[in-house]
Amino acid sequence: MTEQYLDGKMLIAMPGIGDDRFERAVIFVCAHSQDGAMGLVVNHEVDSLSFGGLLERLDLVENDDAIRLPESIASTRVLQGGPVETSRGFVLHSRDYFSAESTLGVDSNIGLTATLDVLRAIARGEGPRKSLLALGYTGWGPGQLEGEIRQNGWLHCDADEGLLFDSDLDAKYQSALARIGVSEAMLSGGHFGNA
């Protein structure tokens, strides 16, 4: 039997997943293999932190430059990508930006870059056409994600730029469910992980 890996797909948390950090979470799977999986939650934001604020904290732009950032960039919300390495930043983006040294090509349309160069490029207006910035990531060991799916912890659907980069974070959960013909009212709130 061939394993089905979910690189480039969206995971949708089921009610009763048993972890508040993943309640109503939609996760983009960046990498998935026999060695485990890694993804970013794309609909939970870090409270009170914008892209402009993050650049200032990291001293990537001087205060005078930060004031001149276009409002659409400066006010971009920073997402909580997951509970692992929450001080590490990841930029999920369209593939019109690609660094051979630092970008992981998730698929032909989406890349993942975790270096400061992409933040500088975005601040200068030279970054990708579409992007989101997340702190931390979600990770699974070998076979762990597959087990959670078998225990009805996650549904999955195809991803596209609309769902991935939509700025209406609250609508992403319903939108992801709708892609597979499911409404939230249809889902059982059963306990995840209990046989």
N, C-alpha and C positions, 0 to 999 in steps of 0.2 A: 504494500500500500504506500502510495506517495503522500508525504506530508503536505498539508496545505498551509503555507506560510502567509501571513497577513500584512506583509510590507505594503505600505501605501493605502491601507484600509483604515476605517474608523471603527473603534470599539465603542459600544454604547452600554453603560452600566445598567444592570437590572435592579429594580427595587429590591431591597433586602440584601444588597451586596455585603453589608456588614462592616463597612468602613466609611465613616463620614467624609473622608477626603475624596471619595469617589462617588458621592451621592450625585446622581444626574450627570455624571461625567461623560464627556465625549473625548476619546483619546485617538490621536493620529498615531498609527504604528509606523515608526521610522525604520526599524530593523526587526526581523524575526527569522530565526533559524533554529536548528537543533540545539544551539548553545543558549537560547533564551530569547527574550524580546525586550525592546525599548520603545517607549512612546512618550508623547507629550499631551497632557490635558489641554484642550483648546477652547474650553468654555468656563474656566474658573480664573478670576483675576486676583492679582495681589492687591490688597487694599492700599489705597493712597500712594501708588507708585506709577508714574508715567514714564514714557521713554525719555523725555527731556530730563526728568528728575534722576533717572538712572544714569544718563550720560554725565550729569553733574557729579553724582556720587563717585563715578569711575574716573573723574577728571579727564574725560575724553574730549570735552569742549570747554573752552574757557568761558567764564561767566558772560562776557560780552557776546560770544558766539551763541551761547545757549538762548539768550534773549531773542536772537534773530532766527532761530529755528522756525520753520513754518508751523503754524498751530496744528495742522493735521499730523505732523510728525511729533512735535513736543507733547501733545496730549494723548498720544497712542497709549493704551493701557498695556501694562505688563501682566502676563498670565502666570498662574501657578502651574507649571508643567508637570509637577508630581512631587512626591515626598523625598526623592533621592537627590542628594547634592543640591539643596535649595539655594545655595549661593552661586551656583554655576548657571550661566546664561546660554540659551540656545535660540537661534533664529531659524524658524521654518519659513521657507520662501519659495517663490517661483524660480524656475531654473534659468531665467534671463541673467541671474547673478550666479557665477560659479567660480570657485577658487580650487584649482587642481590640488593644492596642498591641504585645504581644510574643509571642503564641502563634500558631504556624503550625498550622492545622488540617490534619493529614495526611489524615484521612478523618473520617467522622462519629463515630468512636469514640476516635480517638487524636489527641493534640496534642503539639507540641514547643515548649518554652519555654526560652529561654537567658538569662533575667534572674535577678537575685538575689531578686526578689519571690516567685517560686515556692518558692525554698528557705526564705525566711522563713515563707511560708504553711504549708509542710510542718512546719517546726519548731514552729509554733503550733497544729498540728492542724487547720488550715483549708485544707490543700492538697487535691490530687486523691485520689480513692479508691485508685487504683493508680498507681504511678510507679516509674521507675528513673532513676538519676543516672549520667551518663557523662562522662568527661573525654576530649576530643578527638572527632573524627569521621572517617569514611571518605568520600573524595570521588573522583569520576571526571570527567574532562573530556568534552566533546561526543563521543559515539560510543564512548567508552572502555569503559563497562560492557557495551554491546551486543557489542563485540568480544571481551571476556573471556568472555561467555556463549557466543558462537559457538565459542570455543576450548576449551570445556568446563571453564572455571574455576569456574563457579557453576551451581547448580540454584536453583530458586525455588519457594516455596509460599505459600499464603495465611497471613496472620497472624491471631491472635486474642489476647485478653487472657491466656488460659491460657499460651500459648507465650511471649508477649512478657514477661509479668511474673512467671513462675514463678521462685521463688527457688533452685531446683535448677539451677544454671548448667551442671553437667556433663551433665544429661539433655537439655538443649535441642537439641543437635546430633542425637541419635538421634530425638527427638520430631519435629523438623522433617523429617527424612528419612522417617519413618513416615507423615507427612501426604501424601506423594506416592507411597507404596507401595514405598519403597526401603529396604534395610538397608545398613549400612556395608560388610558383607561383599560386597555386589554391586558396589561401586564400584571402578573401576580406579585404580591409583596412577600412571597415566601422567603424563608431564611436561606441564604447562600451558605454552602459548605456543609449543611447538615444532610445526612443520608436518610 
